[in-house]
């Protein structure tokens, strides 16, 4: 994934997956090559809840840039 993203001119890329269960607390997996410090800040600050790209992804059925 990171090689292809690099070939397209992107330094970083991420793929997120929200598991449909448990219904009351769905689990999220994020695969990315962002620096660890950034991912820790993203988690600590709760950016997942307000990230506009995440909102778009929840409405889309295909990947997007």
PDB file with SEQRES, HELIX, SHEET and CRYST1 records, atoms N, CA, C and O in Angstrom:
SEQRES   1 A   65  UNK UNK UNK UNK UNK UNK UNK UNK UNK UNK UNK UNK UNK          
SEQRES   2 A   65  UNK UNK UNK UNK UNK UNK UNK UNK UNK UNK UNK UNK UNK          
SEQRES   3 A   65  UNK UNK UNK UNK UNK UNK UNK UNK UNK UNK UNK UNK UNK          
SEQRES   4 A   65  UNK UNK UNK UNK UNK UNK UNK UNK UNK UNK UNK UNK UNK          
SEQRES   5 A   65  UNK UNK UNK UNK UNK UNK UNK UNK UNK UNK UNK UNK UNK          
HELIX    1 AA1 UNK A    2  UNK A    7  1                                   6    
HELIX    2 AA2 UNK A   36  UNK A   44  1                                   9    
HELIX    3 AA3 UNK A   47  UNK A   49  5                                   3    
HELIX    4 AA4 UNK A   52  UNK A   59  1                                   8    
SHEET    1 AA1 2 UNK A  14  UNK A  18  0                                        
SHEET    2 AA1 2 UNK A  28  UNK A  32 -1                                        
CRYST1    1.000    1.000    1.000  90.00  90.00  90.00 P 1           1          
ATOM      1  N   UNK A   1       0.830  -1.181   0.000  1.00  0.00           N  
ATOM      2  CA  UNK A   1       0.000   0.000   0.000  1.00  0.00           C  
ATOM      3  C   UNK A   1       0.878   1.249   0.000  1.00  0.00           C  
ATOM      4  O   UNK A   1       0.624   2.186  -0.758  1.00  0.00           O  
ATOM      5  N   UNK A   2       1.898   1.266   0.838  1.00  0.00           N  
ATOM      6  CA  UNK A   2       2.737   2.456   0.929  1.00  0.00           C  
ATOM      7  C   UNK A   2       3.560   2.671  -0.338  1.00  0.00           C  
ATOM      8  O   UNK A   2       3.825   3.809  -0.728  1.00  0.00           O  
ATOM      9  N   UNK A   3       3.963   1.575  -0.978  1.00  0.00           N  
ATOM     10  CA  UNK A   3       4.724   1.700  -2.232  1.00  0.00           C  
ATOM     11  C   UNK A   3       3.845   2.334  -3.305  1.00  0.00           C  
ATOM     12  O   UNK A   3       4.278   3.248  -4.005  1.00  0.00           O  
ATOM     13  N   UNK A   4       2.629   1.857  -3.431  1.00  0.00           N  
ATOM     14  CA  UNK A   4       1.717   2.423  -4.434  1.00  0.00           C  
ATOM     15  C   UNK A   4       1.393   3.881  -4.131  1.00  0.00           C  
ATOM     16  O   UNK A   4       1.340   4.706  -5.044  1.00  0.00           O  
ATOM     17  N   UNK A   5       1.178   4.203  -2.876  1.00  0.00           N  
ATOM     18  CA  UNK A   5       0.899   5.589  -2.493  1.00  0.00           C  
ATOM     19  C   UNK A   5       2.100   6.469  -2.832  1.00  0.00           C  
ATOM     20  O   UNK A   5       1.933   7.590  -3.312  1.00  0.00           O  
ATOM     21  N   UNK A   6       3.302   5.968  -2.587  1.00  0.00           N  
ATOM     22  CA  UNK A   6       4.510   6.708  -2.920  1.00  0.00           C  
ATOM     23  C   UNK A   6       4.638   6.950  -4.408  1.00  0.00           C  
ATOM     24  O   UNK A   6       5.059   8.026  -4.833  1.00  0.00           O  
ATOM     25  N   UNK A   7       4.275   5.951  -5.206  1.00  0.00           N  
ATOM     26  CA  UNK A   7       4.320   6.102  -6.659  1.00  0.00           C  
ATOM     27  C   UNK A   7       3.323   7.149  -7.144  1.00  0.00           C  
ATOM     28  O   UNK A   7       3.508   7.749  -8.203  1.00  0.00           O  
ATOM     29  N   UNK A   8       2.287   7.361  -6.380  1.00  0.00           N  
ATOM     30  CA  UNK A   8       1.293   8.386  -6.720  1.00  0.00           C  
ATOM     31  C   UNK A   8       1.671   9.759  -6.159  1.00  0.00           C  
ATOM     32  O   UNK A   8       0.956  10.738  -6.373  1.00  0.00           O  
ATOM     33  N   UNK A   9       2.778   9.826  -5.450  1.00  0.00           N  
ATOM     34  CA  UNK A   9       3.256  11.102  -4.936  1.00  0.00           C  
ATOM     35  C   UNK A   9       2.884  11.408  -3.496  1.00  0.00           C  
ATOM     36  O   UNK A   9       3.091  12.531  -3.036  1.00  0.00           O  
ATOM     37  N   UNK A  10       2.344  10.442  -2.776  1.00  0.00           N  
ATOM     38  CA  UNK A  10       1.957  10.652  -1.384  1.00  0.00           C  
ATOM     39  C   UNK A  10       3.060  10.155  -0.453  1.00  0.00           C  
ATOM     40  O   UNK A  10       3.607   9.071  -0.658  1.00  0.00           O  
ATOM     41  N   UNK A  11       3.384  10.948   0.569  1.00  0.00           N  
ATOM     42  CA  UNK A  11       4.366  10.529   1.565  1.00  0.00           C  
ATOM     43  C   UNK A  11       3.763   9.552   2.566  1.00  0.00           C  
ATOM     44  O   UNK A  11       4.437   8.638   3.042  1.00  0.00           O  
ATOM     45  N   UNK A  12       2.496   9.755   2.877  1.00  0.00           N  
ATOM     46  CA  UNK A  12       1.825   8.937   3.878  1.00  0.00           C  
ATOM     47  C   UNK A  12       0.497   8.421   3.333  1.00  0.00           C  
ATOM     48  O   UNK A  12      -0.119   9.020   2.453  1.00  0.00           O  
ATOM     49  N   UNK A  13       0.088   7.299   3.886  1.00  0.00           N  
ATOM     50  CA  UNK A  13      -1.232   6.776   3.530  1.00  0.00           C  
ATOM     51  C   UNK A  13      -1.788   6.019   4.727  1.00  0.00           C  
ATOM     52  O   UNK A  13      -1.057   5.612   5.629  1.00  0.00           O  
ATOM     53  N   UNK A  14      -3.093   5.846   4.705  1.00  0.00           N  
ATOM     54  CA  UNK A  14      -3.754   5.140   5.800  1.00  0.00           C  
ATOM     55  C   UNK A  14      -4.942   4.359   5.258  1.00  0.00           C  
ATOM     56  O   UNK A  14      -5.588   4.761   4.290  1.00  0.00           O  
ATOM     57  N   UNK A  15      -5.208   3.246   5.902  1.00  0.00           N  
ATOM     58  CA  UNK A  15      -6.378   2.444   5.588  1.00  0.00           C  
ATOM     59  C   UNK A  15      -7.051   2.141   6.913  1.00  0.00           C  
ATOM     60  O   UNK A  15      -6.420   1.625   7.835  1.00  0.00           O  
ATOM     61  N   UNK A  16      -8.310   2.457   7.003  1.00  0.00           N  
ATOM     62  CA  UNK A  16      -9.051   2.203   8.229  1.00  0.00           C  
ATOM     63  C   UNK A  16     -10.176   1.217   7.993  1.00  0.00           C  
ATOM     64  O   UNK A  16     -10.780   1.180   6.921  1.00  0.00           O  
ATOM     65  N   UNK A  17     -10.443   0.424   9.007  1.00  0.00           N  
ATOM     66  CA  UNK A  17     -11.509  -0.575   8.930  1.00  0.00           C  
ATOM     67  C   UNK A  17     -12.279  -0.552  10.237  1.00  0.00           C  
ATOM     68  O   UNK A  17     -11.703  -0.698  11.315  1.00  0.00           O  
ATOM     69  N   UNK A  18     -13.593  -0.368  10.130  1.00  0.00           N  
ATOM     70  CA  UNK A  18     -14.437  -0.411  11.326  1.00  0.00           C  
ATOM     71  C   UNK A  18     -15.195  -1.726  11.315  1.00  0.00           C  
ATOM     72  O   UNK A  18     -15.972  -2.005  10.402  1.00  0.00           O  
ATOM     73  N   UNK A  19     -14.959  -2.528  12.342  1.00  0.00           N  
ATOM     74  CA  UNK A  19     -15.629  -3.830  12.466  1.00  0.00           C  
ATOM     75  C   UNK A  19     -17.073  -3.583  12.878  1.00  0.00           C  
ATOM     76  O   UNK A  19     -17.322  -2.753  13.753  1.00  0.00           O  
ATOM     77  N   UNK A  20     -18.028  -4.274  12.276  1.00  0.00           N  
ATOM     78  CA  UNK A  20     -19.442  -4.031  12.569  1.00  0.00           C  
ATOM     79  C   UNK A  20     -19.898  -4.527  13.947  1.00  0.00           C  
ATOM     80  O   UNK A  20     -20.984  -4.166  14.400  1.00  0.00           O  
ATOM     81  N   UNK A  21     -19.094  -5.337  14.608  1.00  0.00           N  
ATOM     82  CA  UNK A  21     -19.481  -5.843  15.922  1.00  0.00           C  
ATOM     83  C   UNK A  21     -18.351  -5.610  16.916  1.00  0.00           C  
ATOM     84  O   UNK A  21     -17.188  -5.599  16.512  1.00  0.00           O  
ATOM     85  N   UNK A  22     -18.637  -5.428  18.158  1.00  0.00           N  
ATOM     86  CA  UNK A  22     -19.967  -5.391  18.756  1.00  0.00           C  
ATOM     87  C   UNK A  22     -20.711  -4.106  18.369  1.00  0.00           C  
ATOM     88  O   UNK A  22     -20.099  -3.051  18.198  1.00  0.00           O  
ATOM     89  N   UNK A  23     -21.997  -4.208  18.238  1.00  0.00           N  
ATOM     90  CA  UNK A  23     -22.806  -3.086  17.771  1.00  0.00           C  
ATOM     91  C   UNK A  23     -22.656  -1.843  18.636  1.00  0.00           C  
ATOM     92  O   UNK A  23     -22.606  -0.731  18.111  1.00  0.00           O  
ATOM     93  N   UNK A  24     -22.584  -2.008  19.930  1.00  0.00           N  
ATOM     94  CA  UNK A  24     -22.504  -0.866  20.837  1.00  0.00           C  
ATOM     95  C   UNK A  24     -21.123  -0.227  20.908  1.00  0.00           C  
ATOM     96  O   UNK A  24     -20.990   0.906  21.368  1.00  0.00           O  
ATOM     97  N   UNK A  25     -20.097  -0.939  20.459  1.00  0.00           N  
ATOM     98  CA  UNK A  25     -18.727  -0.423  20.542  1.00  0.00           C  
ATOM     99  C   UNK A  25     -17.895  -1.021  19.404  1.00  0.00           C  
ATOM    100  O   UNK A  25     -17.023  -1.855  19.648  1.00  0.00           O  
ATOM    101  N   UNK A  26     -18.164  -0.598  18.158  1.00  0.00           N  
ATOM    102  CA  UNK A  26     -17.432  -1.182  17.039  1.00  0.00           C  
ATOM    103  C   UNK A  26     -15.932  -0.887  17.136  1.00  0.00           C  
ATOM    104  O   UNK A  26     -15.527   0.222  17.484  1.00  0.00           O  
ATOM    105  N   UNK A  27     -15.130  -1.882  16.829  1.00  0.00           N  
ATOM    106  CA  UNK A  27     -13.681  -1.743  16.886  1.00  0.00           C  
ATOM    107  C   UNK A  27     -13.157  -1.159  15.585  1.00  0.00           C  
ATOM    108  O   UNK A  27     -13.720  -1.406  14.519  1.00  0.00           O  
ATOM    109  N   UNK A  28     -12.076  -0.380  15.667  1.00  0.00           N  
ATOM    110  CA  UNK A  28     -11.476   0.262  14.506  1.00  0.00           C  
ATOM    111  C   UNK A  28     -10.025  -0.191  14.390  1.00  0.00           C  
ATOM    112  O   UNK A  28      -9.287  -0.205  15.374  1.00  0.00           O  
ATOM    113  N   UNK A  29      -9.629  -0.559  13.182  1.00  0.00           N  
ATOM    114  CA  UNK A  29      -8.233  -0.901  12.891  1.00  0.00           C  
ATOM    115  C   UNK A  29      -7.720   0.111  11.879  1.00  0.00           C  
ATOM    116  O   UNK A  29      -8.387   0.391  10.884  1.00  0.00           O  
ATOM    117  N   UNK A  30      -6.534   0.661  12.131  1.00  0.00           N  
ATOM    118  CA  UNK A  30      -5.930   1.619  11.223  1.00  0.00           C  
ATOM    119  C   UNK A  30      -4.545   1.109  10.839  1.00  0.00           C  
ATOM    120  O   UNK A  30      -3.694   0.873  11.696  1.00  0.00           O  
ATOM    121  N   UNK A  31      -4.340   0.947   9.547  1.00  0.00           N  
ATOM    122  CA  UNK A  31      -3.035   0.558   9.017  1.00  0.00           C  
ATOM    123  C   UNK A  31      -2.487   1.771   8.290  1.00  0.00           C  
ATOM    124  O   UNK A  31      -3.130   2.287   7.376  1.00  0.00           O  
ATOM    125  N   UNK A  32      -1.309   2.232   8.681  1.00  0.00           N  
ATOM    126  CA  UNK A  32      -0.768   3.437   8.064  1.00  0.00           C  
ATOM    127  C   UNK A  32       0.740   3.497   8.225  1.00  0.00           C  
ATOM    128  O   UNK A  32       1.344   2.704   8.948  1.00  0.00           O  
ATOM    129  N   UNK A  33       1.328   4.456   7.533  1.00  0.00           N  
ATOM    130  CA  UNK A  33       2.760   4.691   7.690  1.00  0.00           C  
ATOM    131  C   UNK A  33       3.034   6.086   8.267  1.00  0.00           C  
ATOM    132  O   UNK A  33       4.136   6.615   8.120  1.00  0.00           O  
ATOM    133  N   UNK A  34       2.043   6.669   8.914  1.00  0.00           N  
ATOM    134  CA  UNK A  34       2.236   7.949   9.584  1.00  0.00           C  
ATOM    135  C   UNK A  34       3.183   7.747  10.769  1.00  0.00           C  
ATOM    136  O   UNK A  34       3.243   6.648  11.320  1.00  0.00           O  
ATOM    137  N   UNK A  35       3.922   8.781  11.172  1.00  0.00           N  
ATOM    138  CA  UNK A  35       4.821   8.656  12.327  1.00  0.00           C  
ATOM    139  C   UNK A  35       4.048   8.248  13.595  1.00  0.00           C  
ATOM    140  O   UNK A  35       2.900   8.644  13.798  1.00  0.00           O  
ATOM    141  N   UNK A  36       4.700   7.462  14.421  1.00  0.00           N  
ATOM    142  CA  UNK A  36       4.081   6.983  15.660  1.00  0.00           C  
ATOM    143  C   UNK A  36       3.595   8.143  16.527  1.00  0.00           C  
ATOM    144  O   UNK A  36       2.510   8.075  17.105  1.00  0.00           O  
ATOM    145  N   UNK A  37       4.391   9.199  16.618  1.00  0.00           N  
ATOM    146  CA  UNK A  37       3.999  10.351  17.443  1.00  0.00           C  
ATOM    147  C   UNK A  37       2.691  10.961  16.952  1.00  0.00           C  
ATOM    148  O   UNK A  37       1.854  11.365  17.759  1.00  0.00           O  
ATOM    149  N   UNK A  38       2.510  11.031  15.644  1.00  0.00           N  
ATOM    150  CA  UNK A  38       1.266  11.591  15.100  1.00  0.00           C  
ATOM    151  C   UNK A  38       0.090  10.668  15.419  1.00  0.00           C  
ATOM    152  O   UNK A  38      -0.977  11.143  15.807  1.00  0.00           O  
ATOM    153  N   UNK A  39       0.270   9.385  15.265  1.00  0.00           N  
ATOM    154  CA  UNK A  39      -0.827   8.456  15.530  1.00  0.00           C  
ATOM    155  C   UNK A  39      -1.203   8.463  17.012  1.00  0.00           C  
ATOM    156  O   UNK A  39      -2.377   8.319  17.354  1.00  0.00           O  
ATOM    157  N   UNK A  40      -0.218   8.629  17.886  1.00  0.00           N  
ATOM    158  CA  UNK A  40      -0.520   8.734  19.319  1.00  0.00           C  
ATOM    159  C   UNK A  40      -1.321  10.001  19.600  1.00  0.00           C  
ATOM    160  O   UNK A  40      -2.275   9.971  20.378  1.00  0.00           O  
ATOM    161  N   UNK A  41      -0.942  11.108  18.976  1.00  0.00           N  
ATOM    162  CA  UNK A  41      -1.685  12.360  19.156  1.00  0.00           C  
ATOM    163  C   UNK A  41      -3.103  12.222  18.598  1.00  0.00           C  
ATOM    164  O   UNK A  41      -4.062  12.668  19.228  1.00  0.00           O  
ATOM    165  N   UNK A  42      -3.239  11.608  17.422  1.00  0.00           N  
ATOM    166  CA  UNK A  42      -4.538  11.390  16.785  1.00  0.00           C  
ATOM    167  C   UNK A  42      -5.464  10.640  17.740  1.00  0.00           C  
ATOM    168  O   UNK A  42      -6.635  10.986  17.895  1.00  0.00           O  
ATOM    169  N   UNK A  43      -4.916   9.611  18.372  1.00  0.00           N  
ATOM    170  CA  UNK A  43      -5.704   8.814  19.309  1.00  0.00           C  
ATOM    171  C   UNK A  43      -6.008   9.594  20.586  1.00  0.00           C  
ATOM    172  O   UNK A  43      -7.156   9.637  21.027  1.00  0.00           O  
ATOM    173  N   UNK A  44      -4.994  10.206  21.176  1.00  0.00           N  
ATOM    174  CA  UNK A  44      -5.150  10.945  22.430  1.00  0.00           C  
ATOM    175  C   UNK A  44      -6.158  12.087  22.301  1.00  0.00           C  
ATOM    176  O   UNK A  44      -6.955  12.327  23.207  1.00  0.00           O  
ATOM    177  N   UNK A  45      -6.114  12.780  21.181  1.00  0.00           N  
ATOM    178  CA  UNK A  45      -6.999  13.942  20.973  1.00  0.00           C  
ATOM    179  C   UNK A  45      -8.389  13.553  20.469  1.00  0.00           C  
ATOM    180  O   UNK A  45      -9.260  14.412  20.327  1.00  0.00           O  
ATOM    181  N   UNK A  46      -8.600  12.271  20.202  1.00  0.00           N  
ATOM    182  CA  UNK A  46      -9.914  11.823  19.746  1.00  0.00           C  
ATOM    183  C   UNK A  46     -10.273  12.290  18.343  1.00  0.00           C  
ATOM    184  O   UNK A  46     -11.446  12.487  18.026  1.00  0.00           O  
ATOM    185  N   UNK A  47      -9.252  12.467  17.503  1.00  0.00           N  
ATOM    186  CA  UNK A  47      -9.499  12.964  16.149  1.00  0.00           C  
ATOM    187  C   UNK A  47     -10.387  12.024  15.320  1.00  0.00           C  
ATOM    188  O   UNK A  47     -11.075  12.474  14.403  1.00  0.00           O  
ATOM    189  N   UNK A  48     -10.374  10.742  15.633  1.00  0.00           N  
ATOM    190  CA  UNK A  48     -11.200   9.797  14.875  1.00  0.00           C  
ATOM    191  C   UNK A  48     -12.666  10.232  14.869  1.00  0.00           C  
ATOM    192  O   UNK A  48     -13.364  10.050  13.872  1.00  0.00           O  
ATOM    193  N   UNK A  49     -13.126  10.800  15.966  1.00  0.00           N  
ATOM    194  CA  UNK A  49     -14.528  11.212  16.092  1.00  0.00           C  
ATOM    195  C   UNK A  49     -14.869  12.449  15.270  1.00  0.00           C  
ATOM    196  O   UNK A  49     -16.041  12.683  14.972  1.00  0.00           O  
ATOM    197  N   UNK A  50     -13.855  13.258  14.893  1.00  0.00           N  
ATOM    198  CA  UNK A  50     -14.138  14.507  14.174  1.00  0.00           C  
ATOM    199  C   UNK A  50     -13.457  14.601  12.809  1.00  0.00           C  
ATOM    200  O   UNK A  50     -13.601  15.607  12.115  1.00  0.00           O  
ATOM    201  N   UNK A  51     -12.726  13.575  12.426  1.00  0.00           N  
ATOM    202  CA  UNK A  51     -11.987  13.571  11.163  1.00  0.00           C  
ATOM    203  C   UNK A  51     -12.958  13.519   9.980  1.00  0.00           C  
ATOM    204  O   UNK A  51     -13.732  12.571   9.845  1.00  0.00           O  
ATOM    205  N   UNK A  52     -12.909  14.540   9.134  1.00  0.00           N  
ATOM    206  CA  UNK A  52     -13.829  14.606   7.990  1.00  0.00           C  
ATOM    207  C   UNK A  52     -13.588  13.494   6.980  1.00  0.00           C  
ATOM    208  O   UNK A  52     -14.523  13.059   6.308  1.00  0.00           O  
ATOM    209  N   UNK A  53     -12.342  13.026   6.865  1.00  0.00           N  
ATOM    210  CA  UNK A  53     -12.096  11.905   5.937  1.00  0.00           C  
ATOM    211  C   UNK A  53     -12.738  10.626   6.460  1.00  0.00           C  
ATOM    212  O   UNK A  53     -13.182   9.787   5.677  1.00  0.00           O  
ATOM    213  N   UNK A  54     -12.789  10.478   7.757  1.00  0.00           N  
ATOM    214  CA  UNK A  54     -13.456   9.309   8.342  1.00  0.00           C  
ATOM    215  C   UNK A  54     -14.955   9.386   8.082  1.00  0.00           C  
ATOM    216  O   UNK A  54     -15.578   8.387   7.722  1.00  0.00           O  
ATOM    217  N   UNK A  55     -15.529  10.561   8.264  1.00  0.00           N  
ATOM    218  CA  UNK A  55     -16.970  10.724   7.980  1.00  0.00           C  
ATOM    219  C   UNK A  55     -17.288  10.361   6.532  1.00  0.00           C  
ATOM    220  O   UNK A  55     -18.266   9.669   6.252  1.00  0.00           O  
ATOM    221  N   UNK A  56     -16.442  10.843   5.614  1.00  0.00           N  
ATOM    222  CA  UNK A  56     -16.648  10.534   4.195  1.00  0.00           C  
ATOM    223  C   UNK A  56     -16.531   9.031   3.949  1.00  0.00           C  
ATOM    224  O   UNK A  56     -17.331   8.449   3.216  1.00  0.00           O  
ATOM    225  N   UNK A  57     -15.544   8.419   4.559  1.00  0.00           N  
ATOM    226  CA  UNK A  57     -15.331   6.978   4.370  1.00  0.00           C  
ATOM    227  C   UNK A  57     -16.515   6.165   4.883  1.00  0.00           C  
ATOM    228  O   UNK A  57     -16.849   5.128   4.311  1.00  0.00           O  
ATOM    229  N   UNK A  58     -17.149   6.626   5.953  1.00  0.00           N  
ATOM    230  CA  UNK A  58     -18.296   5.901   6.493  1.00  0.00           C  
ATOM    231  C   UNK A  58     -19.496   5.949   5.539  1.00  0.00           C  
ATOM    232  O   UNK A  58     -20.382   5.096   5.604  1.00  0.00           O  
ATOM    233  N   UNK A  59     -19.516   6.941   4.663  1.00  0.00           N  
ATOM    234  CA  UNK A  59     -20.611   7.066   3.691  1.00  0.00           C  
ATOM    235  C   UNK A  59     -20.288   6.413   2.353  1.00  0.00           C  
ATOM    236  O   UNK A  59     -21.193   6.133   1.567  1.00  0.00           O  
ATOM    237  N   UNK A  60     -19.009   6.166   2.085  1.00  0.00           N  
ATOM    238  CA  UNK A  60     -18.559   5.663   0.787  1.00  0.00           C  
ATOM    239  C   UNK A  60     -18.452   4.142   0.799  1.00  0.00           C  
ATOM    240  O   UNK A  60     -18.284   3.529   1.853  1.00  0.00           O  
ATOM    241  N   UNK A  61     -18.547   3.556  -0.359  1.00  0.00           N  
ATOM    242  CA  UNK A  61     -18.358   2.103  -0.473  1.00  0.00           C  
ATOM    243  C   UNK A  61     -17.060   1.777  -1.195  1.00  0.00           C  
ATOM    244  O   UNK A  61     -16.698   0.606  -1.311  1.00  0.00           O  
ATOM    245  N   UNK A  62     -16.356   2.789  -1.681  1.00  0.00           N  
ATOM    246  CA  UNK A  62     -15.086   2.546  -2.356  1.00  0.00           C  
ATOM    247  C   UNK A  62     -14.024   3.491  -1.781  1.00  0.00           C  
ATOM    248  O   UNK A  62     -14.362   4.519  -1.194  1.00  0.00           O  
ATOM    249  N   UNK A  63     -12.750   3.146  -1.947  1.00  0.00           N  
ATOM    250  CA  UNK A  63     -11.679   4.013  -1.449  1.00  0.00           C  
ATOM    251  C   UNK A  63     -11.722   5.382  -2.136  1.00  0.00           C  
ATOM    252  O   UNK A  63     -12.265   5.516  -3.232  1.00  0.00           O  
ATOM    253  N   UNK A  64     -11.148   6.391  -1.486  1.00  0.00           N  
ATOM    254  CA  UNK A  64     -11.077   7.722  -2.080  1.00  0.00           C  
ATOM    255  C   UNK A  64      -9.789   8.401  -1.671  1.00  0.00           C  
ATOM    256  O   UNK A  64      -9.153   8.011  -0.692  1.00  0.00           O  
ATOM    257  N   UNK A  65      -9.407   9.417  -2.422  1.00  0.00           N  
ATOM    258  CA  UNK A  65      -8.197  10.184  -2.134  1.00  0.00           C  
ATOM    259  C   UNK A  65      -8.602  11.447  -1.404  1.00  0.00           C  
ATOM    260  O   UNK A  65      -7.746  12.259  -1.053  1.00  0.00           O  
TER     261      UNK A  65                                                      
END                                                                             
